[in-house]
Amino acid sequence: MKESLFLLTVLLVVPAVVSSQTETPSTSQDNNRQAVQQRNQVSITGCLTSSHHKEYQLVDQDRTTNLVFSPTVNLDAYVGQSVTLVGNRSATPSTDTGTARPMPHFMVTEVRPASGSCK
């Protein structure tokens, strides 16, 4: 009887322990990934503009033209407004063929209203 009880306990406890150990690293990895993304986030402020092809641009406070995009935020709602965009700027900007100036890509994760007016 004791052997059966011991075997039953082992059969119930071992899978629970293994399962809890495999879930913790993935949750920890997700938290670490989110923390790294948040540390790399920057904010830029300016007037959001759009061309007829749903390409968005924002000239920021440093007078840098950023090519703006977002898979999660509807940027159409903010076109023509002064906004602060929070997100990630690309490490390798593309070059505007008309001006030969670097134009970083900026992936927006959050939009905040900003003071100022757009002309």
C-alpha positions as a printed NumPy array, in Angstrom:
array([[  0.   ,   0.   ,   0.   ],
       [  2.796,   2.417,   0.892],
       [  4.542,   1.662,  -2.413],
       [  1.368,   2.383,  -4.362],
       [  0.831,   5.651,  -2.511],
       [  4.461,   6.655,  -3.099],
       [  4.213,   5.797,  -6.818],
       [  0.955,   7.748,  -7.14 ],
       [  2.536,  10.762,  -5.422],
       [  5.556,  10.642,  -7.734],
       [  3.336,  10.35 , -10.806],
       [  1.345,  13.431,  -9.761],
       [  4.159,  15.633,  -8.44 ],
       [  6.817,  15.12 , -11.144],
       [  4.684,  16.385, -14.075],
       [  3.581,  19.414, -12.02 ],
       [  7.183,  20.294, -11.187],
       [  8.342,  19.825, -14.777],
       [  5.439,  21.88 , -16.097],
       [  6.104,  24.756, -13.711],
       [  9.783,  24.796, -14.653],
       [  9.086,  25.003, -18.384],
       [  6.592,  27.894, -18.013],
       [  8.811,  30.156, -15.918],
       [ 11.63 ,  30.67 , -18.452],
       [  9.242,  31.596, -21.274],
       [  7.454,  34.119, -19.064],
       [ 10.794,  35.445, -17.908],
       [ 12.019,  35.687, -21.504],
       [  8.868,  37.603, -22.515],
       [  9.355,  40.037, -19.633],
       [ 13.019,  40.537, -20.553],
       [ 12.116,  41.131, -24.206],
       [  9.492,  43.723, -23.225],
       [ 11.936,  45.487, -20.899],
       [ 14.558,  45.711, -23.653],
       [ 11.986,  47.105, -26.091],
       [ 10.864,  49.71 , -23.566],
       [ 14.454,  50.796, -22.884],
       [ 15.092,  51.223, -26.606],
       [ 11.985,  53.338, -27.089],
       [ 12.379,  57.008, -27.835],
       [  9.894,  59.802, -28.368],
       [  9.757,  62.362, -31.136],
       [  7.483,  65.387, -31.369],
       [  6.236,  67.259, -34.411],
       [  3.449,  67.465, -36.978],
       [  2.364,  64.176, -38.499],
       [  1.858,  64.348, -42.268],
       [  0.744,  61.817, -44.84 ],
       [  0.997,  61.374, -48.573],
       [ -1.77 ,  59.925, -50.666],
       [ -0.176,  56.459, -50.396],
       [ -0.625,  56.206, -46.617],
       [  3.036,  56.976, -46.03 ],
       [  3.518,  58.994, -42.877],
       [  6.276,  61.43 , -41.966],
       [  7.115,  63.487, -38.936],
       [  9.776,  66.192, -38.82 ],
       [ 10.96 ,  66.036, -35.229],
       [ 12.393,  68.599, -32.85 ],
       [ 15.886,  68.009, -34.332],
       [ 14.509,  68.756, -37.837],
       [ 14.993,  65.114, -38.83 ],
       [ 12.365,  63.725, -41.182],
       [ 11.201,  60.335, -39.917],
       [  9.313,  57.807, -42.023],
       [  6.611,  56.729, -39.583],
       [  4.631,  53.477, -39.497],
       [  2.699,  51.39 , -37.016],
       [  1.181,  47.922, -37.138],
       [ -0.979,  48.717, -34.085],
       [ -1.82 ,  52.455, -34.08 ],
       [ -4.198,  54.089, -36.58 ],
       [ -2.016,  57.009, -37.659],
       [ -4.694,  58.445, -39.988],
       [ -6.487,  59.805, -36.932],
       [ -3.482,  62.018, -36.074],
       [ -2.511,  63.419, -39.494],
       [ -2.202,  67.207, -39.396],
       [ -1.822,  67.282, -35.612],
       [  1.1  ,  68.049, -33.339],
       [  1.903,  64.759, -31.614],
       [  4.536,  62.971, -29.602],
       [  5.232,  59.526, -31.001],
       [  6.722,  56.85 , -28.78 ],
       [  8.443,  53.888, -30.388],
       [ 11.621,  52.584, -31.935],
       [ 13.836,  54.309, -34.476],
       [ 15.712,  52.187, -36.994],
       [ 19.455,  51.939, -36.69 ],
       [ 19.964,  52.219, -40.45 ],
       [ 18.   ,  55.057, -42.014],
       [ 17.077,  55.128, -45.661],
       [ 18.078,  58.087, -47.796],
       [ 15.609,  60.51 , -49.333],
       [ 16.473,  60.584, -53.019],
       [ 15.378,  64.227, -53.36 ],
       [ 17.516,  65.653, -50.563],
       [ 20.073,  62.879, -49.934],
       [ 19.415,  63.285, -46.202],
       [ 18.988,  60.28 , -43.926],
       [ 15.38 ,  59.454, -43.089],
       [ 15.078,  57.062, -40.147],
       [ 12.15 ,  54.673, -40.001],
       [ 10.148,  55.057, -36.802],
       [  7.817,  52.305, -35.588],
       [  5.124,  53.874, -33.408],
       [  3.817,  52.063, -30.341],
       [  2.004,  55.008, -28.734],
       [  0.721,  58.457, -29.772],
       [  0.253,  61.381, -27.369],
       [ -1.163,  64.827, -28.167],
       [  1.494,  67.567, -28.087],
       [  1.29 ,  71.306, -27.719],
       [  1.867,  73.434, -30.754],
       [  0.137,  73.879, -34.039],
       [  0.703,  72.47 , -37.481],
       [  0.867,  74.805, -40.446]])
